[in-house]
Amino acid sequence: MRFAWLMVLAICGLLAGCGQAAVVPYITAAKDASNARMYAEMLRHGDFDQLDSHLDPIDRDPHDREMFERMAADFPGGEPQTIKVVGLTVPNSAAASRTDVSLEYEFPGQWVLVTVALRGNDGGVATLVGFRVQLMADSLEHLNRFNLDWKTPDQYLILAAGVCSLLFSLYVVVLCAQTKGIKIGWLWSVFSLVGVGSVTVNWTTGQWSVTVLSIGTPTIRAYHSPYGPWSLVVYLPVGALLLLRYRWTIEARGEVIAPRVENPTPPPNALP
C-alpha cells in the first residue's frame, strides 16, 4: 500500500513538472502575439515614430520610414472587422530568438496578412525586427480549404495513387482474414496497413516532395495546421505487398488450408 502511494506521488510530481514546462511556451506565445498586434496597429495607424523606437538596433535601416509608409498604405480605410492570429513560429532553442507572428486583418471584402518579426529580450516586450504586409483576395481559412477545384495533374495523380494504395491495403487485409494457414494473421493484417517511403503534396500550392526514409500508417493521410494549407501524404504499401508475397509463397507450398465444410450434403445421385 505504501508503495502504491509513493508511485502516485511520483507520477503527480512528474505531471506537475511536465505541466509547468508545457505552459511556458504558451505564455511566451501569448506575449509575442500581443506584441505583434501592438506593432501592427502602430503601423496601420501611422505611428512611425513609435515603431522606430521599438526597432531592434541590429536591424535598423535608413529606409525604414519609407518602407513603413508603403506598408501602411496597403491597409484599407476604416476599422477591421476581425484580427486573428493565424500563424506563430516559436524558437526551439535559446540561440534562435526570432519569432514570426502572422495576423489576418479582415475588412469588408478585403483581407490583409501581416507578418511581424520579433526578437525577445529580458524586459518582457519583444523588439521589432521587421514587417511583411500582403493583400489577399480571401481569408486564409477559405483559401486553404480542401477541395478538388483547379488542381494540377500532379495533385490529382498523387491523390488517386493514395486512394488506390489504401484500397489495395484493405483488400489484402480482407484476403489475409479469409486465408487459413497464415500464422499470427492479426499481426500481418496490422502490418499490411504500414507504408514505407512517402510523397507529400501541399494541396494549396501544389508543391510536392519525396521522402525515402519514412514509415506511416495508413498509406494515405492528410493533415493541416489551423489556417494553414492541407498536406497530403501517400506511402508505398510495402506491408500489403509483403503479406501478398507471403500468401503466394505458402500457397505454392500447399500450406494454405481451404475452409472446412461442416456436414456436407451428398448429391442427389450419390449411393448410400
Backbone as a ProteinNet text record, in pm:
[ID]
protein_1_A
[PRIMARY]
MRFAWLMVLAICGLLAGCGQAAVVPYITAAKDASNARMYAEMLRHGDFDQLDSHLDPIDRDPHDREMFERMAADFPGGEPQTIKVVGLTVPNSAAASRTDVSLEYEFPGQWVLVTVALRGNDGGVATLVGFRVQLMADSLEHLNRFNLDWKTPDQYLILAAGVCSLLFSLYVVVLCAQTKGIKIGWLWSVFSLVGVGSVTVNWTTGQWSVTVLSIGTPTIRAYHSPYGPWSLVVYLPVGALLLLRYRWTIEARGEVIAPRVENPTPPPNALP
[TERTIARY]
83.6	0	87.1	194.5	283.5	350.1	386.6	449.9	354.2	225.3	128	117.7	114.4	107.4	232.9	349	471.5	468.5	413.5	402.2	309.2	197.3	102.8	168.3	243.2	310.2	416.5	488.1	590.7	530.1	418.6	351	297.4	238.5	186.8	299.8	414.1	527	577.6	580.6	624.5	529.4	398.6	299.6	306.9	332.2	342.3	461.8	575.3	692.1	669.9	607.2	578.9	479	381.2	280.8	341.2	432.5	496.3	579.7	652.3	734	648	528.4	442.1	369.6	349.1	274.4	360.9	490.9	579.6	573.7	581.2	572.4	442.5	330.7	202.9	201	260.9	267.9	353.4	467.8	555	484.5	411	339.6	233	162.7	60.5	122.8	239.6	307.7	352.7	406.6	451.3	334.4	220.8	103.4	53.6	57.3	15.1	109.2	240.7	336.7	322.1	300.4	285.1	162.4	53.6	-67.2	-43.8	29	57.4	137.4	239.9	322	243.8	160	80	-19	-76	-167.5	-93.6	28.9	109.6	133.6	161.4	184.4	57.2	-55.3	-181	-222.5	-198.2	-236.8	-129	-16.1	87.3	171.4	183.3	267.9	412.7	473.5	606.2	714.9	699.3	798.7	801.6	682.1	674.9	739.4	713.4	773.4	925.4	973.8	1118.2	1184.1	1115.1	1172.6	1177.2	1093.1	1089.9	1170.8	1228.8	1308	1434	1466.3	1589.4	1708.3	1805.7	1920.1	1997	1998.5	2074.5	2011.6	1877.5	1806.9	1764.2	1816.6	1779.9	1834.9	1756.1	1794.8	1749.2	1826.3	1784.7	1652.7	1615.2	1492.8	1373.6	1384.4	1273.6	1147.1	1162.5	1044.3	968.5	1038.8	973.6	903.3	967.2	906.2	778.9	780.3	661.9	547.6	578	473.9	409.6	490.4	434.9	346.7	389.9	310.9	181.7	188.1	67	-36.2	10.1	-82.6	-157.8	-110.3	-179.1	-303	-315.7	-432.7	-553.1	-668.9	-789.4	-831.7	-911.3	-960.7	-1065.4	-1091.4	-1189.6	-1128.4	-1212.5	-1169.7	-1189.4	-1098.7	-1114.3	-1229.3	-1291.9	-1399.4	-1343.1	-1234.6	-1169	-1018.6	-945.4	-800	-768.2	-712.3	-684.2	-535.4	-487.7	-352.1	-361.6	-304	-315.1	-183.7	-78.7	48.8	145.2	222.1	320.1	429.8	552.7	667	746.6	753.8	825	963.5	1070.7	1205.5	1220.2	1288	1305.3	1438.4	1511.1	1637.2	1663.7	1751.6	1783.7	1857.9	1933.4	2008.6	1915.4	1805.4	1710.9	1603.3	1626.8	1536.8	1431.4	1431.4	1335.5	1204.2	1094.1	960.1	881.4	816.7	732.2	586.1	509.3	366.6	289	193.3	111.2	-27.8	-74.6	-206.4	-289	-413.5	-504.2	-606.5	-603	-699.5	-811.6	-933.3	-1049.1	-1123.2	-1128.9	-1207.2	-1324	-1421.8	-1533.8	-1486.4	-1488.9	-1449.3	-1300.8	-1217	-1072.3	-1005.7	-888.9	-811.4	-665.9	-599.2	-457.6	-385.5	-278	-195.6	-69.8	-51.8	63	149.4	273.8	369.8	467.1	473.9	558.6	672	794.2	912.1	958.9	974.3	1010.4	1138.2	1204.5	1319.6	1302.1	1302.5	1274.7	1387.6	1351.3	1451.7	1407	1489.5	1462.7	1355	1315.6	1219.2	1074.7	1049.5	912	847.1	900.2	847.7	947	905	994.5	1020	1142.6	1175.6	1133.4	1111.3	1062.5	1180.2	1168.7	1270.4	1225.6	1098.4	1051	906.4	851.4	713.3	710.8	600.9	564.7	413.3	367.5	224.1	183.3	77.6	31.6	-119.4	-167.3	-310.5	-360.1	-479	-534.4	-676.6	-714	-848.9	-951.5	-904.6	-995.5	-921	-992.4	-930.1	-843.6	-744.3	-658.3	-737.3	-834.7	-914.9	-987.3	-1036.7	-1107.3	-1011.1	-898.3	-801.7	-737.4	-718.5	-650.3	-746.2	-873.5	-968.2	-936.6	-978	-952.2	-1064.3	-1029.5	-1127.3	-1055	-1131.1	-1075.8	-1079	-1105.8	-1117.6	-981.9	-955.7	-840.3	-708.9	-690.6	-565.5	-480.7	-351.3	-259.2	-272.7	-229.6	-232.4	-153.6	-41.9	35.9	-46.9	-125	-207	-313.2	-380.7	-480.9	-416.7	-296.9	-228.5	-188.8	-135.4	-94.4	-216.3	-325.5	-447.5	-500.2	-503.1	-550.6	-460	-327.3	-234.1	-256	-285.1	-311	-437	-542.9	-667.9	-648	-579.1	-553.1	-465.3	-367.6	-281	-359.7	-451.2	-532.1	-627.4	-692.6	-785.1	-711.4	-591.1	-511.8	-476.6	-438.5	-405.2	-525.6	-641.3	-762.5	-800	-780.2	-808.5	-719.5	-591.7	-500	-536.4	-584	-627.5	-743	-841.8	-955.7	-910.1	-819.7	-767.4	-695	-620.4	-548.7	-646	-755.4	-853.4	-924.4	-937.9	-1008.3	-916.6	-787.4	-691	-654.4	-673.9	-635.7	-489.9	-420	-281.2	-180.3	-224.5	-133	-117.4	5.2	30.8	27.1	-19.8	-36.9	-93.5	-208.3	-270.1	-307.3	-344.6	-382.2	-264	-142.9	-25	5.9	-12.9	5.5	-96.5	-218.1	-321.4	-283.6	-228.1	-183.8	-65.6	26.1	146.1	112.4	5.6	-31	-77.6	-110.5	-151.4	-33.7	86.6	205.3	263.8	297.8	361.1	502.1	585.8	725.5	754.7	828.8	853.9	728.3	742.6	624	643.4	530.4	522.2	426	470.8	390.8	363.8	236.9	199.6	125.2	163.3	92.3	-31.8	-149.8	-272.4	-309.7	-253.2	-282.2	-188.2	-57.6	39.8	73	48.9	82.9	226.4	307.4	445.5	448.1	536.8	544.6	690.1	709.7	843.5	836.9	952.5	964.4	1055.9	1012.5	1093.4	1109.5	1230.7	1254.8	1248.3	1312.7	1319	1203.3	1086.3	968.2	876.2	809.2	714.9	587.5	473.6	346.1	233.9	127.9	7.2	-112.5	-220.2	-237	-155.7	-175.8	-90.4	-128.8	-230	-263.6	-319.5	-276.6	-329.9	-316.6	-396.8	-396.3	-397.7	-325.9	-320.9	-299.6	-329.5	-305.2	-304.8	-235.6	-236.9	-352.7	-396.7	-505.1	-469.5	-556.9	-541.6	-432.9	-366.1	-259.5	-308.4	-225.7	-266.4	-269.2	-350.2	-354.9	-232.5	-180.1	-71.6	-121.3	-106.8	-148.1	-24	-20.8	94.7	51.3	123.5	93.4	215.6	193.2	301.2	288.8	402.2	403	358.6	256.3	202.2	293.9	409.2	507.1	454.7	385.9	332.3	235.2	145.2	48.9	118.8	219.8	293.9	367.1	427.5	497.3	398.8	282.9	183.2	132.1	110	62.8	168.3	293.5	401.1	410.2	393.1	395.2	280.6	163.9	49.5	75.5	130.7	162.2	263.9	359.3	463	403.7	321.3	264.6	159.4	97.6	2.6	76.5	194.3	272.9	323.9	348.3	393.7	279.2	157.6	42.7	6.6	48.8	21.4	-107.9	-168.8	-295.8	-405.6	-480.6	-586.5	-719.3	-790.2	-922	-1019.5	-1118.4	-1216.5	-1289.7	-1304.4	-1374.4	-1523.3	-1588.3	-1733.4	-1793.3	-1873	-1932.5	-2052.7	-2054.1	-2167.1	-2210.4	-2123.4	-2160.4	-2282.5	-2367.8	-2488.1	-2452.5	-2480.4	-2444.4	-2528.5	-2472.4	-2551.5	-2668.1	-2769.7	-2891.1	-2864.7	-2768.1	-2743.1	-2639.1	-2594.8	-2492.1	-2547.6	-2462.6	-2504.2	-2492.3	-2577.6	-2567.1	-2442.9
-120.5	0	125.4	121	235.9	257.1	146.5	157.5	221.4	186	244.4	395.4	439.1	583	654.7	591.8	652.4	665.6	565.6	571.8	684.6	700.1	807.1	943.4	961.8	1088.9	1116.3	1012.1	1030.6	1072.2	1005.7	1040	1181.8	1220	1357	1459.5	1429.5	1521.4	1532.6	1417.9	1420.8	1501.8	1481.4	1556.6	1705.4	1737.9	1879	1943.8	1871.5	1925.5	1941.1	1840	1847.7	1958.1	1973.7	2076.9	2215.2	2239.9	2370.8	2396.2	2293.7	2310	2330.4	2270.1	2282.9	2416.5	2477.7	2603.6	2720.6	2714.3	2826.5	2866.4	2772.5	2815.6	2886.1	2843.5	2908.8	3052.1	3072.9	3208.6	3297.2	3243.3	3318.2	3349.6	3253.2	3274.6	3382.4	3383.4	3486.2	3624.9	3637.1	3766.6	3811.8	3719.3	3753.9	3796.5	3727.4	3765.2	3903.7	3933.6	4066.1	4175.1	4149.3	4246.9	4267	4157.7	4168	4251.1	4230.3	4309.2	4457.3	4483.8	4623	4691.7	4623.4	4682.5	4695.5	4596.8	4604	4719.4	4744.7	4857.4	4990.5	4996.3	5117.6	5143.6	5037.3	5052.3	5097.9	5036.7	5070.6	5215	5263.7	5400	5503.2	5458.7	5553.3	5607	5533.8	5577.3	5534.2	5595.3	5552	5585.2	5695.2	5729.3	5625.4	5578.2	5473	5345.1	5311	5190.9	5202	5317.7	5336.6	5319.4	5359.7	5345.4	5200.3	5114.8	4973.1	4885.9	4942.3	4863.3	4808.6	4686.5	4627.3	4702	4744	4820.7	4746.8	4615.9	4539	4551	4564.9	4562.9	4701.4	4805.1	4939.8	4967.1	5044.9	5080.2	5223.4	5301.3	5440.3	5451.8	5345.8	5350	5286.5	5264.9	5202.5	5288.3	5418.2	5506.2	5496.2	5494.5	5481.1	5346.8	5241.6	5109.7	5105	5164.2	5166.7	5242.1	5351.4	5429.6	5351	5278.4	5198.5	5086.3	5023	4914.2	4965.7	5079.6	5135.1	5172	5210.8	5246.6	5126.1	5004.1	4883.5	4850.6	4907.2	4879.3	4957.5	4893.3	4967.4	5064.7	5161.1	5255.6	5192.3	5255.8	5203.9	5104.2	5057.9	4963.4	4819.5	4730	4589.4	4522.5	4428.5	4351.9	4251.4	4185.9	4089.6	4098.2	4062.8	4048.2	3913.1	3821.8	3687.1	3657.3	3581.6	3526	3396.1	3393.9	3278.2	3202.9	3248.1	3178.1	3230.8	3138.3	3179.2	3074	3116.6	3025.8	3060.7	2963.5	2984.4	2924.4	2995.9	2939.2	2817.2	2715.3	2591.7	2584.9	2695.1	2697.9	2840.8	2853	2986.3	3069.7	3003.6	3076.8	3138.1	3066.9	3118.7	3196.9	3327.2	3409.4	3481.7	3465.7	3536.5	3459.8	3534.1	3478.3	3554.2	3481.3	3540.9	3516.2	3623.9	3616.7	3670.8	3591.1	3632.2	3669.8	3786.8	3838	3856.9	3815	3833.2	3940.7	4050.1	4159.4	4139.6	4139.7	4127.2	4260.9	4317.8	4436.6	4395.3	4478.8	4442.6	4407.8	4279.6	4233.1	4231.6	4256.6	4260.1	4197.4	4137.3	4075.8	4117.4	4138.9	4177.2	4082.8	4021.9	3933.9	4009.4	4026.1	4099.7	4002.7	3988.9	3905.8	3996.8	3983.6	4066.8	3980.7	4022.6	3952.2	4017.2	3937.6	3986.7	3919.7	3988	3929.3	3953.7	3845.4	3855.8	3921.1	3973.3	4030.3	4004.3	4051	4023.2	4113.4	4219.2	4312.4	4271.4	4161.8	4116.7	4171.2	4278.2	4335.1	4303.7	4224.8	4186.3	4305.6	4317.7	4425.1	4388	4490.1	4471.4	4449.6	4345.3	4315.9	4360	4337.7	4376.7	4338.3	4382	4356.1	4292.3	4223.7	4183.8	4195	4276.1	4301.1	4247.4	4167.9	4104	4117.8	4170.4	4178.7	4044.8	4003.4	3873.9	3892.8	3804.5	3809.8	3741.7	3658.7	3586.4	3553.1	3498.6	3461.8	3337.6	3320.9	3203.2	3075	3079.2	2960.6	2913.6	3008.7	2972.7	2938.5	3008.8	2980.8	2843.5	2800.1	2673.4	2557.6	2573.9	2464.1	2351.3	2230.3	2113	2101.1	2110	2091.2	2036.8	1998.2	1937.5	2030.4	2158.1	2252.3	2308.6	2313.3	2381.7	2333.7	2202.3	2145.1	2099	2079.5	2038.3	1887.7	1840.3	1696	1616.5	1672.5	1602.3	1579.4	1679.2	1664.5	1556.8	1557.6	1453.8	1315	1306.6	1177.5	1124.9	1212.2	1169.9	1130.2	1204.5	1168.6	1032.6	1010.1	881.6	767.5	791.4	688.3	656.3	759.1	735.4	655.2	686.6	612.1	467.5	445.3	308.7	232.7	301.5	237	191.8	276.5	240	126	131.2	24.2	-108.5	-102.9	-225.1	-283.4	-197.1	-245.6	-310	-247.2	-304.1	-436.3	-445.1	-570.9	-683	-652	-753.7	-793	-696.7	-729.5	-828.7	-803.6	-894.4	-1030.6	-1030.6	-1156.6	-1235.9	-1166.5	-1232.5	-1293	-1221.2	-1271.5	-1396.5	-1409.8	-1524.4	-1641.6	-1623.5	-1727.4	-1808.3	-1939.9	-2029.4	-2070.4	-2080.7	-2125.2	-2013.4	-1889.2	-1778.6	-1764.1	-1781.7	-1771.7	-1625	-1604.1	-1469.2	-1372.9	-1414.6	-1334.8	-1195.3	-1177.8	-1044.6	-948.2	-1000.8	-916.1	-880.2	-974.2	-947.2	-844.8	-852.9	-757.6	-615.4	-600.4	-467.9	-421.7	-514.8	-478.9	-441	-497.2	-468.3	-324.3	-254	-114.2	-17.7	-71.7	12.5	43.8	171.1	213.7	263.9	253.2	296.1	390	498.2	598.3	680.5	808.6	891.9	1002.6	1044.8	1162.7	1259.2	1380.3	1481	1595.6	1635.5	1744.6	1850.4	1974.9	2088.1	2112.7	2092.4	2094.1	2234.6	2335.9	2473.7	2518.7	2496	2543.4	2440.9	2311.7	2207.4	2159.8	2216.6	2171.5	2034.3	1947	1813.1	1773	1678	1630.8	1481.8	1416.3	1271.8	1247.9	1161.4	1121.4	970.8	924.8	781	712.5	769.3	708	758.7	703.1	739.4	619.4	607.2	497.9	558.6	512.7	566.2	468.7	489	409.9	497.1	491.1	412.1	467.8	413.8	450.3	583.4	648.6	783.9	859.2	982.4	1064.8	1211.1	1293.5	1437.4	1510.3	1619.8	1698.6	1844.9	1930.5	2073	2141	2255.4	2337.5	2435.9	2493.3	2592.4	2706.1	2731.3	2834.6	2800.6	2687.7	2651.8	2562.7	2539.4	2453.5	2306.5	2229.5	2085.3	2021.6	1919.7	1839.2	1696.5	1642.3	1505.7	1418.4	1311.1	1221.5	1083	1028.8	897.3	808.3	687	591.2	473.6	411.1	288.9	173.6	95.2	-10.3	-131.9	-114.4	-221.9	-336.3	-303.9	-409.1	-499.2	-441.1	-521.7	-604.6	-548.1	-623.1	-742	-723.8	-834.7	-943.4	-901.9	-1000.5	-1079.3	-1010.7	-1079	-1177.5	-1136.2	-1227.1	-1347.2	-1325.4	-1435.8	-1533.4	-1480.8	-1568.3	-1650.8	-1587.9	-1663.2	-1773.9	-1746.6	-1844.9	-1966.9	-1946.1	-2060.7	-2130.7	-2059.2	-2122.8	-2216	-2171.5	-2255.5	-2380.3	-2369.8	-2486	-2577.2	-2535.5	-2615.6	-2601.1	-2494.4	-2475.3	-2399.5	-2346.6	-2276.7	-2379.6	-2371.8	-2468.9	-2412	-2486.9	-2442.6	-2448.4	-2362.5	-2364.9	-2498.8	-2553.2	-2679.5	-2659.7	-2761.6	-2759.2	-2859.7	-2812.9	-2898.8	-2972.8	-3108.8	-3194	-3165.6	-3196.7	-3168.6	-3249.5	-3189.5	-3257.8	-3340.3	-3473	-3556.4	-3520	-3534.3	-3506.3	-3600.6	-3563.2	-3646.9	-3785.2	-3802.3	-3932.5	-4014.8	-3970	-4045.2	-4172.1	-4278	-4407.2	-4403.8	-4472.3	-4477.2	-4550.4
0	0	0	80.7	86.1	-50.4	-116.2	-248.1	-349.3	-342.2	-433.9	-415.2	-288.6	-262.6	-311.5	-295.6	-346	-497.9	-566.4	-711.8	-753.8	-682.7	-714	-697.4	-585.2	-561.6	-668	-709.4	-811.8	-944.7	-981.5	-1107.1	-1102.7	-988.4	-974.7	-986.4	-924.1	-935.4	-1077.8	-1148.6	-1288.6	-1373.8	-1354.3	-1431.3	-1399.5	-1272.2	-1236.3	-1305	-1307.3	-1375.2	-1523.7	-1587	-1729.8	-1759	-1669.8	-1692.9	-1690.6	-1596.3	-1589.2	-1713.8	-1760.3	-1880.1	-2003.4	-2003.1	-2120.6	-2123.7	-2004.6	-2000.4	-2044.3	-2020.2	-2051.5	-2199	-2295.8	-2436.2	-2468.9	-2407.5	-2435.3	-2381.6	-2265.4	-2210.7	-2300.2	-2345.4	-2435.9	-2566.3	-2621.4	-2747.3	-2731.3	-2617.9	-2594	-2587.8	-2523.4	-2516.8	-2655.4	-2733.3	-2868.2	-2955.3	-2944.4	-3022.7	-2982.8	-2852.7	-2806.2	-2856.6	-2851.7	-2902.1	-3052.4	-3125.6	-3270.3	-3306.5	-3235.6	-3264	-3231.6	-3125	-3089.4	-3200	-3252.1	-3357.7	-3488.6	-3518.9	-3641.9	-3635.8	-3518.6	-3504.6	-3515.3	-3463.5	-3482.3	-3630.9	-3704.5	-3847.9	-3918.6	-3885.1	-3952.5	-3926.1	-3805.5	-3769.5	-3803.1	-3856.7	-3896.5	-3783.1	-3673.1	-3560.6	-3587	-3687.1	-3730.6	-3629.2	-3556.3	-3454.3	-3343.7	-3305.2	-3203	-3253.5	-3379.2	-3435.1	-3437.6	-3475.1	-3483.1	-3347.1	-3241.1	-3106.5	-3061.5	-3121	-3083.5	-3178.3	-3280.5	-3374.2	-3308	-3344.2	-3293.1	-3352.4	-3269.8	-3323.2	-3431.5	-3425	-3524	-3662.6	-3667.7	-3795	-3842	-3787.5	-3831.3	-3971.2	-4046.7	-4183	-4209.5	-4283.5	-4310.3	-4386.4	-4456.7	-4536.8	-4465.7	-4334.7	-4260.8	-4267.8	-4255.3	-4255.3	-4388.7	-4498.7	-4629.1	-4642	-4593.8	-4600.1	-4516.2	-4397.2	-4312.5	-4380.6	-4446.2	-4512.9	-4627	-4704.4	-4813.9	-4759.3	-4653.1	-4595.5	-4534.5	-4466.9	-4405.8	-4511.6	-4631.6	-4738.8	-4793.2	-4767.1	-4815.1	-4733.3	-4614.5	-4531.1	-4584.8	-4600.1	-4639.2	-4529.5	-4565.7	-4466.8	-4376.3	-4263.8	-4169.1	-4072.9	-3982.2	-3880	-3928	-3893.1	-3933.3	-3859.3	-3928.1	-3863.6	-3763.9	-3802	-3712.1	-3730.3	-3624.5	-3629.7	-3565.6	-3643.9	-3596.3	-3603.2	-3504.7	-3511.5	-3590.6	-3710.7	-3798.7	-3813.2	-3748.9	-3756.6	-3654.2	-3593.7	-3493	-3487.9	-3512.7	-3504.4	-3380	-3289.7	-3163.3	-3176.3	-3138.8	-3148.2	-3059.3	-3111.2	-3035.3	-2961.9	-2959.5	-2884.8	-2840.1	-2745.1	-2694.2	-2798	-2887.1	-2988.8	-3092.7	-3125.8	-3224.9	-3151.8	-3134.2	-3053.1	-3135.4	-3267.9	-3351.6	-3356.9	-3348.6	-3357	-3463.4	-3551.7	-3654.8	-3619.8	-3613.6	-3582.6	-3702	-3752	-3866.1	-3817.2	-3857.8	-3820.6	-3947.9	-3941.7	-4055.8	-4020.8	-4094.9	-4080	-4181.5	-4132.7	-4222.2	-4229	-4348.6	-4377.6	-4467.4	-4485.7	-4573.8	-4715.3	-4747.9	-4881.2	-4906.1	-4805.7	-4821.7	-4700.3	-4725.8	-4619	-4634.1	-4520.7	-4518.4	-4423.5	-4473	-4390.9	-4350	-4219.7	-4166	-4087.1	-4126.7	-4053.8	-3981.3	-3850.2	-3765.6	-3712.3	-3738.7	-3689.2	-3560	-3455.4	-3323.5	-3275.8	-3184.7	-3117.1	-2968.5	-2891.2	-2748.9	-2671.1	-2554.1	-2462.9	-2320.2	-2227	-2085.9	-2026.8	-2097.6	-2041.9	-2058.6	-2130.8	-2149	-2273.9	-2333.1	-2456.9	-2566.9	-2665.4	-2773.9	-2864.8	-2912.6	-3005.2	-3145.9	-3227.7	-3364	-3458.8	-3541	-3640.9	-3779.7	-3812.5	-3945.3	-3967	-4082.2	-4121.5	-4259.7	-4287.3	-4423	-4436	-4530.1	-4548.6	-4685	-4686.6	-4810.1	-4821.6	-4934	-4961.1	-5013.2	-4968.1	-5007.5	-5059.2	-5151.6	-5207.6	-5117.9	-5025.3	-4936.4	-4808.5	-4711.8	-4584.8	-4603.9	-4517.5	-4525.1	-4504.2	-4415.9	-4388.7	-4514.1	-4595.7	-4717.3	-4829.8	-4839	-4944.3	-4927.7	-4802.9	-4776.4	-4751.6	-4782.2	-4762.5	-4860.7	-4824.8	-4910	-5011.6	-5138.9	-5246.1	-5368.2	-5468.8	-5589.5	-5709.6	-5686.9	-5798.3	-5837.1	-5966.8	-6023.2	-5961.5	-5956.5	-5907.5	-6025.8	-6000	-6105	-6130.3	-6248.1	-6273.6	-6171.1	-6120.7	-6017.7	-5891.3	-5851.9	-5731.7	-5749.9	-5864.3	-5890.6	-5894.4	-5953.7	-5963.8	-5826.9	-5741	-5606.9	-5524.1	-5537.2	-5464.3	-5510.2	-5642.1	-5694.2	-5647.9	-5647.1	-5601.5	-5453.6	-5373.8	-5232.3	-5208.1	-5281.4	-5266.5	-5308.8	-5421.7	-5468	-5368.8	-5310.2	-5212.1	-5089.9	-5042.9	-4926.6	-4959.4	-5076.9	-5116.6	-5132.1	-5187.3	-5201.7	-5065.6	-4970.4	-4836	-4769	-4781.7	-4722.1	-4788.1	-4919.8	-4989.7	-4937.3	-4914.8	-4863.9	-4721.1	-4641.6	-4505.5	-4508.8	-4593.4	-4606.1	-4657.3	-4754.5	-4808.4	-4701.6	-4617	-4508.4	-4408.6	-4378.9	-4282.7	-4334.6	-4465.9	-4525.4	-4555.5	-4538.9	-4573	-4449.7	-4457.9	-4349.1	-4367.4	-4259.9	-4266.3	-4246.5	-4241.7	-4215.6	-4064.6	-4017.2	-3874.3	-3830.7	-3706.8	-3649.3	-3754.4	-3809.5	-3916.2	-3872.2	-3745.4	-3697.8	-3706	-3678.5	-3686.5	-3831.9	-3920	-4062.7	-4111.1	-4060	-4101.7	-4062.5	-3942.6	-3899.8	-3984.2	-4009.6	-4085.8	-4229.8	-4283.6	-4422.4	-4440.9	-4332.7	-4342.3	-4332.1	-4315.4	-4299.2	-4436.4	-4456.6	-4580.3	-4554.7	-4655.7	-4644.9	-4761.5	-4732.6	-4835.2	-4859.4	-4880.5	-4891	-4993.4	-5047.9	-5133.4	-5064.6	-5038.4	-4970.4	-5065.8	-5076.7	-5165.3	-5084.5	-5105.2	-5047.4	-5131.8	-5074	-5152.2	-5199.4	-5138.9	-5181	-5292.3	-5274	-5371.6	-5479	-5451.9	-5547.9	-5539.4	-5450.4	-5435.9	-5369	-5417.2	-5359.8	-5339.5	-5250.5	-5215.9	-5186.7	-5198	-5175.6	-5057	-4965.6	-4850.2	-4853.8	-4874.1	-4887	-4751.3	-4651.2	-4518.2	-4433.6	-4456.4	-4377	-4369.4	-4255.6	-4231.3	-4176.2	-4224.5	-4176.6	-4197	-4124.3	-4138.8	-4105.8	-4182.6	-4304.2	-4419.7	-4538.8	-4651	-4714.1	-4668.3	-4711.7	-4591.3	-4574.4	-4466.5	-4505.2	-4443.8	-4470	-4336	-4328.6	-4205.1	-4241.2	-4147.7	-4166.6	-4031.6	-4025.1	-3905.6	-3915.7	-3804.5	-3811.7	-3907.4	-4002.7	-4105.6	-4207.7	-4193.7	-4286	-4397.5	-4498.7	-4610.3	-4570.7	-4641.3	-4621.7	-4685.6	-4621.2	-4676.4	-4692.2	-4811.7	-4841.9	-4850.2	-4772	-4766	-4813.1	-4910.4	-4967.4	-4950.3	-4897.2	-4873.9	-4970.8	-4999.8	-5078.4	-4989	-5030.1	-4942	-4933.5	-4874.1	-4864.5	-4777.9	-4667.6	-4581	-4654	-4732.6	-4808.1	-4914.5	-4978.5	-5080.5	-5019.3	-4901.9	-4836.1	-4791.4	-4741.3	-4699.7	-4820.8	-4931.6	-5051.2	-5101.9	-5096.6	-5137.9	-5045.1	-4914.8	-4818.5	-4844.3	-4877.2	-4905.9	-5031.3	-5132.7	-5254.7	-5226.3	-5136.5	-5104.4	-5035.8	-4933.7	-4862.6	-4948	-5040.6	-5130.9	-5227.7	-5274.6	-5364.5	-5293.4	-5163.3	-5086.4	-5046	-5072.1	-5032.6	-4887	-4823.1	-4681.4	-4656.6	-4761.8	-4744.7	-4730.4	-4622.3	-4591.9	-4635.9	-4716.5	-4760.6	-4643.8	-4640.7	-4531.3	-4525.2	-4404.1	-4385.9	-4401.9	-4460.2	-4478	-4381.1	-4288.1	-4186.1	-4243.2	-4225.3	-4266.5	-4410.3	-4507.1	-4644.9	-4686.7	-4765.2	-4813.1	-4935.5	-4937	-5052.6	-5172.5	-5291.9	-5411	-5423.2	-5499.6	-5508.3	-5564.3	-5655.1	-5719.3	-5647.4	-5531	-5460.2	-5400.2	-5403.5	-5345.3	-5196.2	-5124.6	-4978.3	-4935.3
[MASK]
++++++++++++++++++++++++++++++++++++++++++++++++++++++++++++++++++++++++++++++++++++++++++++++++++++++++++++++++++++++++++++++++++++++++++++++++++++++++++++++++++++++++++++++++++++++++++++++++++++++++++++++++++++++++++++++++++++++++++++++++++++++++++++++++++++++++++++++++

